[in-house]
């Protein structure tokens, strides 16, 4: 697990995308996130995935130390 820092930087891109797995038109958020220092990145399909990626470097965001 990476070292936890109190300050770090990310590049985040989000966009709307049509979900083609349903018969009706449904638009959903999609995204891509990169940790600047390490260069590690991932595509995400929901807010929980964004948070999980960020917490790799920050620790749990609901931690009272924040």
C-alpha positions in Angstrom: 0.0 0.0 0.0 1.4 3.5 -0.9 2.4 5.9 1.9 -0.6 8.0 3.1 -0.1 11.8 2.5 -2.2 14.7 3.8 -1.9 16.4 0.4 -1.6 14.9 -3.0 -2.7 15.7 -6.6 -5.0 13.9 -9.0 -6.1 14.5 -12.6 -9.8 13.7 -13.0 -11.9 13.6 -16.2 -15.6 12.9 -16.0 -18.2 12.7 -18.8 -21.7 11.5 -19.6 -22.0 8.3 -21.5 -25.1 6.4 -22.7 -25.5 3.0 -21.0 -26.2 0.6 -23.8 -26.9 -2.3 -21.5 -30.6 -1.2 -21.1 -33.4 -1.0 -23.6 -34.2 2.6 -22.7 -31.8 5.5 -22.9 -29.9 5.9 -19.7 -27.1 8.4 -19.3 -24.4 7.7 -16.6 -21.3 9.3 -15.3 -18.0 7.7 -16.4 -14.5 8.9 -15.5 -10.7 8.5 -15.5 -8.4 9.4 -12.6 -4.7 9.6 -12.4 -2.5 10.1 -9.3 0.0 12.7 -10.4 3.1 11.6 -8.5 2.9 7.9 -9.3 1.3 8.1 -12.7 -1.1 5.3 -11.8 -4.5 5.7 -13.4 -7.8 3.9 -13.9 -11.2 4.3 -15.6 -14.1 4.4 -13.2 -17.9 3.8 -13.6 -19.1 5.4 -10.3 -18.3 7.7 -7.5 -17.3 4.9 -5.2 -14.5 3.9 -7.6 -13.2 7.5 -7.6 -13.1 7.5 -3.8 -11.5 4.1 -3.5 -8.7 5.2 -5.9 -8.1 8.4 -4.0 -8.1 6.6 -0.6 -5.1 4.6 -1.7 -3.0 7.7 -1.1 -5.0 9.6 1.5 -6.3 6.9 3.7 -10.1 6.7 4.4 -11.7 10.0 3.8 -14.1 9.5 6.7 -11.1 9.3 9.1 -11.4 11.9 11.9 -7.8 12.9 11.4 -8.8 14.7 8.2 
